[in-house]
Amino acid sequence: MRSETRMKLILRLAPLVALAALVPDSALAYVGPGAGLSALGTLAAFASALVLAVVGFVWYPLKRLLGLFRKRETSETAEE
């Protein structure tokens, strides 16, 4: 199958898959308070870890860059 034909097939099936995912059947299951709070805690911890990872990857290079600018400013004022 050529890549163009494969891409057309994927583009035709994607809305159907998205629609099927958005229309769930009833699970008829009970989640107790302990399991529910554990799931919420896990979700909160995972979201926090992702946010802190992104902040860490952005903040550390910015911190080093600001340090370089401060060193240049102090060396320029010391030369004058």
Secondary structure in CASP SS format (residue, H / E / C, confidence):
PFRMAT SS
TARGET T0000
AUTHOR 0000-0000-0000
METHOD secondary structure of the structure
MODEL  1
M C 1.00
R C 1.00
S H 1.00
E H 1.00
T H 1.00
R H 1.00
M H 1.00
K H 1.00
L H 1.00
I H 1.00
L H 1.00
R H 1.00
L H 1.00
A H 1.00
P H 1.00
L H 1.00
V H 1.00
A H 1.00
L H 1.00
A H 1.00
A H 1.00
L H 1.00
V C 1.00
P C 1.00
D C 1.00
S C 1.00
A C 1.00
L C 1.00
A C 1.00
Y C 1.00
V C 1.00
G C 1.00
P H 1.00
G H 1.00
A H 1.00
G H 1.00
L H 1.00
S H 1.00
A H 1.00
L H 1.00
G H 1.00
T H 1.00
L H 1.00
A H 1.00
A H 1.00
F H 1.00
A H 1.00
S H 1.00
A H 1.00
L H 1.00
V H 1.00
L H 1.00
A H 1.00
V H 1.00
V H 1.00
G H 1.00
F H 1.00
V H 1.00
W H 1.00
Y H 1.00
P H 1.00
L H 1.00
K H 1.00
R H 1.00
L H 1.00
L H 1.00
G H 1.00
L H 1.00
F H 1.00
R H 1.00
K H 1.00
R H 1.00
E H 1.00
T H 1.00
S H 1.00
E H 1.00
T H 1.00
A H 1.00
E H 1.00
E C 1.00
END
